Structure formats: C-alpha cells, structure tokens
Amino acid sequence: MKKIYALVFSVLCLTVSSCSFLDMEPEVITDGTYYNSESEVLYGLAGVYGVLNNEPFYGNYFSLMLSNTDDLCYYNRPTANNYSVWYRHDASSQEVYEAWTEIYQGIGNANSFLEAVADSEFDEDHKYYNEARFLRAYYYFILAQAWGDVPLRTTAATSPEDVDCPATSQLKVLQWVASEMENCVDLASETLENAPSRITRTTVWGILARVYLFMAGETVSGNGDLRHEYFGKAMQYAKKVIDSGLHRLNPSYQQIFINMISDIYDTEYRESMWEADFLGNRSSSDNWSNGRIGDLMGLQSSPDVGTYDEVNCNYAYGQYNGSLKLWNLYWHEDRTDDETDLSTVTDARQEWNMCPYNYNGGNFAPYGQSEGTCRPGIDKTPYRHNSVSTTVNPVTAKAIRNSSKYRRETIYEGVKGDRGTYTPINYPILRYSDVLLMYAEAYNEYNGAPSQEAFGYVKAVRDRAGISTRDYSEYSSQEAFRQLVRNERGRELCFESLRKYDLIRWGIFVDAMKGYLTDTQSTEWVGTTASVAANTASAVQERHIVLPIPTIELGVNGALVQNPLW
C-alpha cells in the first residue's frame, strides 16, 4: 500500500461532507499513514466524487452559468458584468476560473486516490479504484468538451515542477477518456442500490455513448476518418444500456424531477441514472449544501419575512427563462394534424418545464382563481401580457416564463420557510430518455438512415409526454429523422446542461444562436426580457464553442498557452 500525502488526503477527507454515501465524521489521516480500513478508502473515494456537488461544478458555475444559456434557455437579468450567461466572459471571468479549478481538483483527488488504493487489501476487487478511474475520465471529458485542448495529468503532483504541463489536443484527450472508461467498465459495479449518486456499469455505458457522440462531432479537429466508427461506438454503448433491462421511462415526466427535489431514488423505473447529489439548505453546519439548483434556475419566489411559516415556494431568484424557440418546439414543431387545436393537447414537458406561474406576487388573481391578490411565495402568480393572464389564456406570455424544471415548491422540497438560496435539489447528469435518443441519433448517423426500432425509441419518449407522432414514413430519410431527434432532445433534455454541447457537436451553435436573435424580434416574445436575450445572442461568436483558459492558470502553468480562438 502506498503512502498518502498529508495535504492531499486532508482535502479528500474535508470534501466528504458533500457526499451522501458517507454519513459519518471524517478523520484527518496524517503523513506517513495508510488506508487502514474500507471506511478510510470510502473517505478517499468521497473526495473524488465530492467536486460534483460543489457550486463551481454542478451546483452553479459549470452547470448553469457556463452550460445552460443556449437557444432554449436565457438569463433574464440585464447585462452588467463579464459573465458567461451573456457570452460576455473572458479569461478573467470568475466562473470560468472556478469551474476549471474545481474540475482539476477532482482530477487531483482521483490521481492521489488511485495511487493510494492501487494495491489496497481493502479494495481487492478494484471496485472503488474503478469508480475513481471513471470519474477522473469523466472530469477530463467535461474539460475537453468545454475547453478543447487541455493539460492531461494522470499522476499526483509531488513537487512545484509538476505544475508545468502543456495542453493535449481535444481529440487525444477524448480518445484517452474513452479508453479509460472502456478499461474499467467490466469492473464497474452492477448493483443499483447506491445509484443514482454512485457509478454503475450502465452509467459507464451511457456516458460512453455521450463521449463517442461528441467525438464524432463536427467541431472536434482531426476526427474526419473516425467519425463513422465513433457513431458506431455510441450506438453500441447506448444499446447496452437498453438491452440491460435495468432502466425504463417513468410514466410521469414531472415525477423524475420531483424525485430530485425530494431526494427520492426511484427504484421502480430508475430513469435517472446519475445525479449530482446535494444535501441540506445551509440551516446548520450539519445541513450544508453547495447547490443553487431551484434557486437561480427555478420559479421566482420572494416571500415576505412575516409569512415564511406559510410559504408554498421557498426563496428563489428564478434567473433563467425558457425561450420562444423552446415554446415553439413544444407547440408547433413535429405535431400531428389532429393536434392543431393546440390549446387542447399539451406536451407534459412544457407544462412542467415552462409552467404558467411563479410565486412573485402581484395585484391580480392567483393562477387558476378568479379573484384575490397574489401573495409572494404563497400564491401561484400567473404571467401576464396586455392584462391577459395565463389563467385566462394558457398560451400567452410564451417566452417570459421561468425555467421551472427544478422548483422550490414546499410540497416537494419538504422544508417550509427556507430563506436560504442554497438548496438540496439534485441535478441530472444522465437519464435513460437521453440514452434512447442517443441511440436513435447514433443509429441514423452510422447507417445513413433510421430504422423502425430507432424511431420507436423516439416515439416512446414522445408517448410519455402525451403527444402523438407522425408515421415513420415521414421520418424515414436521414435528414428528416436527424431533425426529429434534435428537436426531441431539446424538448426532453432542456435545462440539463446538454443543449449547448449538442449544438456545438452538430456544428450549428453559432447559427442557432443567431436564429435565436431573430426570435427575440418576434411580436410573440412579449415583455422586457427580449432585449436581454437579444444582447446575449448577439454576443455569440465562433470562439464561444470553447471556453478560454483562465488567466490565472496561464500565469501558473508556464507550458500552457491560450486557446487560439481566444
């Protein structure tokens, strides 16, 4: 067994508090000691997982600020700073630096853990080793996907000289990621008892499908002769998940996210395959959370201090809205002729993701009622346009609705009167519906045309949403099916940090954002947020397909140079 460096392992132990699979006080292991028990090994593993549920990663900076403003979602506050939510960021932006640092912290934790546990008698079957190995590869996938060429470090730093490390090309990093994941997949756990906050074999397969789809994308330099092979690999791994029979679509779309809000693991369907797990609301040191899911992205709610004991939605800024493009995807695109009376046939995903109310309060009737005044945080507050509310007309105020996939309604969150802005709401990393859509996309690209089976998987996702689907014959060409899948991914997976990278790998990110700029000029986009969204879309340039390497990192790592696009 190898020695554990005191400083590194202290970091590992201190990050345990944010991991749900350990419910005990960590002990700091000092220099010269070893892993003396399986519980100590688990403390180290918790440090590898721990970065996932910190604010710079899935708690806010990476998941929301860097990855969730796209053609379907926009930040609804006026531009003021060099924030990435408006595509005004640069190499000095705080969220860019902190996300970069946090992800590399996870890699450093993984490198140290892997060296310490490699020959441990407390991990003889290497199950913990391979969890950490997969996580390290996943962190590198996130870096390569978001930043492009990045330094690839696979050993723990032992001296200041280890800091200098040049960037490895995006394609080579992605190839290394895929190889690492493939080498540990057979040893990954098959049990689902700890999921969705822990890695299982089907999780690895599903993420491999995502990795290979990105590797086959339009913007990865040098992949030209390999794209067909990569689409085949993506198809192969997605099908492994499907054929395992371990996951199914939950009949209720909204229940998937209610479970995440309520910290419930669905053992019947297991549609949620991997989540960033957040605990507590910072009401005490034992109830600490680093996530702002449901607060920054959620239903706006600002209860008065005197009414906190009766609130129906805890405090939330509600800074993100769904766009007119998303609304039109739900109400117009790919609908059947017998659903032209749109007010009678609603996509269940729109009802949940762009619901017709928040809890902001105002001098008009609460949503669904004919009289009264909305009390902030207590009454469902309808949106309005030209004095017509969503209670009267459910299709008004189309592009000014909060992104409501994650919400702090107390009936779900379970804590009434929480005034904090940090929440216990989990964040999805991989869902089974995504796997179905990845298989359909990969099959179509690999074979040059869809199949009834691939179409059936897309239809299953639509059936769950309660909408009809046109006959397969209308989607039997590669291009028609390609567009159907792309639209379906938007409807199903919006607000899950996937859309931006979908647009990038499809090679249409800049064009999609410019089209979104056109949407903001539509008379259907009511209210003042159109100008905010327009400012965001107009700022997008080709360089935004990657993030800049932080200025501070360039100053520390003398072997690293800035991304050429920046």
Secondary structure in CASP SS format (residue, H / E / C, confidence):
PFRMAT SS
TARGET T0000
AUTHOR 0000-0000-0000
METHOD secondary structure of the structure
MODEL  1
M C 1.00
K C 1.00
K C 1.00
I C 1.00
Y C 1.00
A H 1.00
L H 1.00
V H 1.00
F H 1.00
S H 1.00
V H 1.00
L H 1.00
C H 1.00
L H 1.00
T H 1.00
V H 1.00
S H 1.00
S H 1.00
C C 1.00
S C 1.00
F C 1.00
L C 1.00
D C 1.00
M C 1.00
E C 1.00
P C 1.00
E C 1.00
V C 1.00
I C 1.00
T C 1.00
D C 1.00
G C 1.00
T C 1.00
Y C 1.00
Y C 1.00
N C 1.00
S C 1.00
E H 1.00
S H 1.00
E H 1.00
V H 1.00
L H 1.00
Y H 1.00
G H 1.00
L H 1.00
A H 1.00
G H 1.00
V H 1.00
Y H 1.00
G H 1.00
V H 1.00
L H 1.00
N H 1.00
N C 1.00
E H 1.00
P H 1.00
F H 1.00
Y H 1.00
G H 1.00
N C 1.00
Y H 1.00
F H 1.00
S H 1.00
L H 1.00
M H 1.00
L H 1.00
S C 1.00
N C 1.00
T C 1.00
D C 1.00
D C 1.00
L C 1.00
C E 1.00
Y E 1.00
Y E 1.00
N C 1.00
R C 1.00
P C 1.00
T C 1.00
A C 1.00
N C 1.00
N C 1.00
Y C 1.00
S H 1.00
V H 1.00
W H 1.00
Y C 1.00
R C 1.00
H C 1.00
D C 1.00
A C 1.00
S C 1.00
S C 1.00
Q H 1.00
E H 1.00
V H 1.00
Y H 1.00
E H 1.00
A H 1.00
W H 1.00
T H 1.00
E H 1.00
I H 1.00
Y H 1.00
Q H 1.00
G H 1.00
I H 1.00
G H 1.00
N H 1.00
A H 1.00
N H 1.00
S H 1.00
F H 1.00
L H 1.00
E H 1.00
A H 1.00
V H 1.00
A C 1.00
D C 1.00
S C 1.00
E H 1.00
F H 1.00
D H 1.00
E C 1.00
D C 1.00
H C 1.00
K H 1.00
Y H 1.00
Y H 1.00
N H 1.00
E H 1.00
A H 1.00
R H 1.00
F H 1.00
L H 1.00
R H 1.00
A H 1.00
Y H 1.00
Y H 1.00
Y H 1.00
F H 1.00
I H 1.00
L H 1.00
A H 1.00
Q H 1.00
A H 1.00
W H 1.00
G C 1.00
D C 1.00
V E 1.00
P E 1.00
L C 1.00
R C 1.00
T C 1.00
T C 1.00
A C 1.00
A C 1.00
T C 1.00
S C 1.00
P H 1.00
E H 1.00
D H 1.00
V H 1.00
D C 1.00
C C 1.00
P C 1.00
A E 1.00
T E 1.00
S C 1.00
Q H 1.00
L H 1.00
K H 1.00
V H 1.00
L H 1.00
Q H 1.00
W H 1.00
V H 1.00
A H 1.00
S H 1.00
E H 1.00
M H 1.00
E H 1.00
N H 1.00
C H 1.00
V H 1.00
D C 1.00
L C 1.00
A C 1.00
S C 1.00
E C 1.00
T C 1.00
L C 1.00
E C 1.00
N C 1.00
A C 1.00
P C 1.00
S C 1.00
R C 1.00
I C 1.00
T C 1.00
R H 1.00
T H 1.00
T H 1.00
V H 1.00
W H 1.00
G H 1.00
I H 1.00
L H 1.00
A H 1.00
R H 1.00
V H 1.00
Y H 1.00
L H 1.00
F H 1.00
M H 1.00
A C 1.00
G C 1.00
E C 1.00
T C 1.00
V C 1.00
S C 1.00
G C 1.00
N C 1.00
G H 1.00
D H 1.00
L H 1.00
R H 1.00
H H 1.00
E H 1.00
Y H 1.00
F H 1.00
G H 1.00
K H 1.00
A H 1.00
M H 1.00
Q H 1.00
Y H 1.00
A H 1.00
K H 1.00
K H 1.00
V H 1.00
I H 1.00
D H 1.00
S H 1.00
G C 1.00
L C 1.00
H C 1.00
R C 1.00
L C 1.00
N C 1.00
P C 1.00
S C 1.00
Y H 1.00
Q H 1.00
Q H 1.00
I H 1.00
F H 1.00
I H 1.00
N H 1.00
M H 1.00
I H 1.00
S H 1.00
D C 1.00
I C 1.00
Y C 1.00
D C 1.00
T C 1.00
E C 1.00
Y C 1.00
R C 1.00
E C 1.00
S E 1.00
M E 1.00
W E 1.00
E E 1.00
A E 1.00
D C 1.00
F C 1.00
L C 1.00
G C 1.00
N C 1.00
R C 1.00
S C 1.00
S C 1.00
S C 1.00
D C 1.00
N C 1.00
W C 1.00
S C 1.00
N C 1.00
G E 1.00
R C 1.00
I E 1.00
G C 1.00
D C 1.00
L C 1.00
M E 1.00
G C 1.00
L C 1.00
Q C 1.00
S E 1.00
S C 1.00
P C 1.00
D C 1.00
V H 1.00
G H 1.00
T H 1.00
Y H 1.00
D H 1.00
E H 1.00
V C 1.00
N C 1.00
C E 1.00
N C 1.00
Y C 1.00
A E 1.00
Y C 1.00
G C 1.00
Q C 1.00
Y E 1.00
N E 1.00
G E 1.00
S C 1.00
L H 1.00
K H 1.00
L H 1.00
W H 1.00
N H 1.00
L H 1.00
Y H 1.00
W H 1.00
H C 1.00
E C 1.00
D C 1.00
R C 1.00
T C 1.00
D H 1.00
D H 1.00
E H 1.00
T C 1.00
D C 1.00
L H 1.00
S H 1.00
T H 1.00
V C 1.00
T C 1.00
D C 1.00
A H 1.00
R H 1.00
Q H 1.00
E H 1.00
W H 1.00
N H 1.00
M C 1.00
C C 1.00
P C 1.00
Y E 1.00
N E 1.00
Y E 1.00
N C 1.00
G C 1.00
G E 1.00
N C 1.00
F C 1.00
A C 1.00
P C 1.00
Y C 1.00
G C 1.00
Q C 1.00
S C 1.00
E C 1.00
G C 1.00
T C 1.00
C E 1.00
R C 1.00
P C 1.00
G C 1.00
I C 1.00
D C 1.00
K C 1.00
T E 1.00
P E 1.00
Y C 1.00
R E 1.00
H E 1.00
N C 1.00
S C 1.00
V E 1.00
S E 1.00
T C 1.00
T C 1.00
V C 1.00
N C 1.00
P C 1.00
V C 1.00
T C 1.00
A C 1.00
K C 1.00
A C 1.00
I C 1.00
R C 1.00
N E 1.00
S C 1.00
S C 1.00
K C 1.00
Y C 1.00
R C 1.00
R C 1.00
E E 1.00
T H 1.00
I H 1.00
Y H 1.00
E H 1.00
G C 1.00
V C 1.00
K C 1.00
G C 1.00
D C 1.00
R C 1.00
G C 1.00
T C 1.00
Y C 1.00
T E 1.00
P C 1.00
I C 1.00
N C 1.00
Y E 1.00
P E 1.00
I E 1.00
L E 1.00
R E 1.00
Y H 1.00
S H 1.00
D H 1.00
V H 1.00
L H 1.00
L H 1.00
M H 1.00
Y H 1.00
A H 1.00
E H 1.00
A H 1.00
Y H 1.00
N H 1.00
E H 1.00
Y H 1.00
N H 1.00
G C 1.00
A C 1.00
P C 1.00
S C 1.00
Q H 1.00
E H 1.00
A H 1.00
F H 1.00
G H 1.00
Y H 1.00
V H 1.00
K H 1.00
A H 1.00
V H 1.00
R H 1.00
D H 1.00
R H 1.00
A H 1.00
G C 1.00
I C 1.00
S C 1.00
T C 1.00
R C 1.00
D C 1.00
Y H 1.00
S H 1.00
E H 1.00
Y H 1.00
S C 1.00
S C 1.00
Q H 1.00
E H 1.00
A H 1.00
F H 1.00
R H 1.00
Q H 1.00
L H 1.00
V H 1.00
R H 1.00
N H 1.00
E H 1.00
R H 1.00
G H 1.00
R H 1.00
E H 1.00
L H 1.00
C C 1.00
F C 1.00
E C 1.00
S C 1.00
L C 1.00
R H 1.00
K H 1.00
Y H 1.00
D H 1.00
L H 1.00
I H 1.00
R H 1.00
W C 1.00
G C 1.00
I C 1.00
F H 1.00
V H 1.00
D H 1.00
A H 1.00
M H 1.00
K H 1.00
G H 1.00
Y H 1.00
L H 1.00
T H 1.00
D H 1.00
T C 1.00
Q C 1.00
S C 1.00
T C 1.00
E C 1.00
W C 1.00
V C 1.00
G C 1.00
T C 1.00
T H 1.00
A H 1.00
S H 1.00
V H 1.00
A H 1.00
A H 1.00
N H 1.00
T H 1.00
A H 1.00
S H 1.00
A H 1.00
V C 1.00
Q C 1.00
E H 1.00
R H 1.00
H H 1.00
I H 1.00
V C 1.00
L C 1.00
P C 1.00
I C 1.00
P C 1.00
T H 1.00
I H 1.00
E H 1.00
L H 1.00
G H 1.00
V H 1.00
N C 1.00
G C 1.00
A C 1.00
L C 1.00
V C 1.00
Q C 1.00
N C 1.00
P C 1.00
L C 1.00
W C 1.00
END
